[in-house]
Amino acid sequence: MPRSRINGNFIDKTFSVVANILLQIIPTTSGEKEAFTYYRDGMSAQSEGNYAEALQNYYEAMRLEIDPYDRSYILYNIGLIHTSNGEHTKALEYYFRALERNPFLPQAFNNMAVICHYGEQAIRQGDSEIAEAWFDQAAEYWKQAIALTPGNYIEAHNWLKITRRFE
C-alpha cells in the first residue's frame, strides 16, 4: 500500500488529497504521476525519520522523473538524508547534482556551506590552514545562497561580516 494512503497525520493526509486532485486535473503523463507519488512517499518517510524507505522512494522517483527541475528537488532531498546520516561527502555530491539541474536552490548552497563550516574540526586538531580553506569554501557557498535569497541566512551573513569574507 502506498505510504500516502497510510499516513495518520492530518497535514500529510490533507497534502495527499490536494496532491491527488492536482495530479488528476493537471495534464501529466502516467510516468510523471508515478514519479510524483514516489517523491511524495519519500518526503513522508523522510519526515518520519525512515531514511531507508525515503531513499528507496527517491531512487524510484529519479528512475521515472525526466524533468531536470523536479529531479533537482529529489537529489536535494537525497542530499539531506546523507547529511542527516553524517555522510557529508555523499551529501555534497547530491547537492552538486541538484544544483547542476537547478542552480537556484539556495538551500543546497546553504547546506554545502554548513558542511564546509565543519572546518572547526581542523582548528581543534591544530590545522588552521586547512580550516581556513574550508571556511573560505563555506563563505563562497553562503554568498551564493544569500545572493539568491537576500534577507535569508542572517546568521551566515553575520558570520561573513565578522570574518571579513563578505564583499
C-alpha positions as CSV (number, residue, x, y, z in Angstrom):
1,M,0.0,0.0,0.0
2,P,1.4,3.4,-0.9
3,R,2.6,5.4,2.1
4,S,0.3,8.3,1.1
5,R,-2.7,6.0,2.0
6,I,-1.4,5.0,5.4
7,N,-0.3,8.4,6.9
8,G,-2.2,9.2,10.1
9,N,-1.1,12.8,10.2
10,F,-3.8,15.3,9.3
11,I,-1.4,17.5,7.4
12,D,0.0,14.6,5.5
13,K,-3.5,13.4,4.6
14,T,-4.5,16.9,3.5
15,F,-1.4,17.2,1.4
16,S,-2.1,13.8,-0.2
17,V,-5.7,14.7,-1.0
18,V,-4.7,18.0,-2.6
19,A,-1.8,16.4,-4.5
20,N,-4.0,13.7,-5.8
21,I,-6.6,16.3,-7.0
22,L,-3.8,18.3,-8.7
23,L,-2.5,15.2,-10.4
24,Q,-5.9,14.5,-11.8
25,I,-6.5,18.0,-13.2
26,I,-3.0,18.9,-14.4
27,P,-2.1,17.3,-17.7
28,T,0.7,14.9,-16.8
29,T,1.9,11.6,-18.1
30,S,1.4,8.4,-16.1
31,G,5.1,8.3,-15.6
32,E,5.2,11.8,-14.1
33,K,2.3,10.9,-11.8
34,E,4.0,7.8,-10.7
35,A,7.3,9.7,-10.1
36,F,5.5,12.3,-8.0
37,T,3.8,9.6,-6.0
38,Y,7.2,8.1,-5.1
39,Y,8.6,11.6,-4.4
40,R,5.7,12.3,-2.1
41,D,6.0,9.0,-0.3
42,G,9.8,9.7,0.0
43,M,9.1,13.0,1.7
44,S,6.6,11.4,4.1
45,A,9.1,8.7,5.0
46,Q,11.9,11.2,5.4
47,S,9.8,13.4,7.7
48,E,9.2,10.4,9.9
49,G,12.9,9.6,10.0
50,N,12.5,6.5,7.9
51,Y,15.5,7.3,5.7
52,A,16.0,3.9,4.1
53,E,12.4,3.9,2.9
54,A,12.7,7.5,1.8
55,L,15.8,6.7,-0.2
56,Q,14.1,3.8,-2.0
57,N,11.2,6.1,-2.9
58,Y,13.5,8.9,-4.1
59,Y,15.6,6.5,-6.2
60,E,12.4,5.2,-7.8
61,A,11.2,8.7,-8.4
62,M,14.6,9.5,-10.1
63,R,14.2,6.5,-12.3
64,L,10.8,7.8,-13.5
65,E,11.2,11.6,-13.4
66,I,12.6,13.2,-16.6
67,D,12.2,16.9,-15.7
68,P,15.5,18.4,-14.6
69,Y,13.8,20.9,-12.2
70,D,11.9,18.1,-10.5
71,R,14.9,15.9,-10.4
72,S,16.8,18.7,-8.6
73,Y,14.5,18.5,-5.6
74,I,14.7,14.7,-5.5
75,L,18.5,15.0,-5.5
76,Y,18.4,17.7,-2.9
77,N,16.3,15.5,-0.5
78,I,18.7,12.6,-1.0
79,G,21.5,15.0,0.0
80,L,19.5,15.9,3.1
81,I,19.3,12.3,4.2
82,H,23.0,11.8,3.7
83,T,23.7,15.0,5.7
84,S,21.5,13.7,8.5
85,N,23.4,10.4,8.5
86,G,26.7,12.2,8.7
87,E,27.7,11.1,5.2
88,H,28.9,14.6,4.2
89,T,30.9,13.6,1.1
90,K,27.8,11.8,-0.4
91,A,25.6,14.7,0.7
92,L,27.8,17.2,-1.2
93,E,27.7,15.0,-4.3
94,Y,23.9,15.1,-4.3
95,Y,23.7,18.8,-3.6
96,F,26.1,19.4,-6.6
97,R,24.0,17.2,-8.8
98,A,20.8,19.1,-7.7
99,L,22.5,22.4,-8.5
100,E,23.6,21.2,-11.9
101,R,19.9,20.8,-12.8
102,N,18.6,23.8,-10.9
103,P,21.2,26.5,-9.9
104,F,18.5,28.4,-8.0
105,L,18.4,26.2,-4.9
106,P,19.7,28.4,-2.1
107,Q,19.0,25.7,0.5
108,A,21.5,23.4,-1.3
109,F,24.2,26.1,-1.2
110,N,23.4,26.7,2.5
111,N,23.7,23.0,3.3
112,M,27.0,22.8,1.4
113,A,28.3,25.8,3.4
114,V,27.3,24.2,6.7
115,I,29.2,21.0,5.8
116,C,32.3,23.1,4.8
117,H,32.0,25.1,8.0
118,Y,32.9,21.9,9.9
119,G,36.4,23.2,9.3
120,E,36.2,24.0,13.0
121,Q,37.3,20.4,13.5
122,A,40.6,21.2,11.7
123,I,41.1,24.1,14.2
124,R,40.6,21.7,17.1
125,Q,43.2,19.4,15.5
126,G,45.6,22.3,15.2
127,D,45.5,22.7,11.4
128,S,44.4,26.3,10.9
129,E,45.5,26.4,7.2
130,I,43.0,23.5,6.3
131,A,40.4,25.2,8.5
132,E,40.7,28.4,6.6
133,A,40.4,26.7,3.3
134,W,37.1,25.0,4.5
135,F,35.9,28.3,5.8
136,D,36.7,30.1,2.6
137,Q,34.7,27.4,0.7
138,A,31.8,27.8,3.1
139,A,31.9,31.5,2.6
140,E,31.6,31.1,-1.2
141,Y,28.5,28.8,-0.8
142,W,26.9,31.2,1.7
143,K,27.4,34.1,-0.7
144,Q,25.6,32.2,-3.4
145,A,22.7,31.3,-1.1
146,I,22.4,34.9,0.1
147,A,22.6,36.2,-3.5
148,L,19.6,34.0,-4.4
149,T,17.6,34.9,-1.4
150,P,18.6,38.3,0.1
151,G,17.3,38.6,3.6
152,N,17.6,34.9,4.4
153,Y,20.5,33.2,6.1
154,I,21.1,36.0,8.6
155,E,23.5,34.1,10.8
156,A,25.6,33.2,7.7
157,H,25.5,36.8,6.6
158,N,26.7,37.9,10.1
159,W,29.5,35.3,10.1
160,L,30.6,36.5,6.7
161,K,30.8,40.1,8.0
162,I,32.5,39.1,11.3
163,T,35.1,37.0,9.5
164,R,35.6,39.7,6.8
165,R,34.6,37.3,4.0
166,F,31.6,39.4,2.8
167,E,32.2,41.7,-0.2
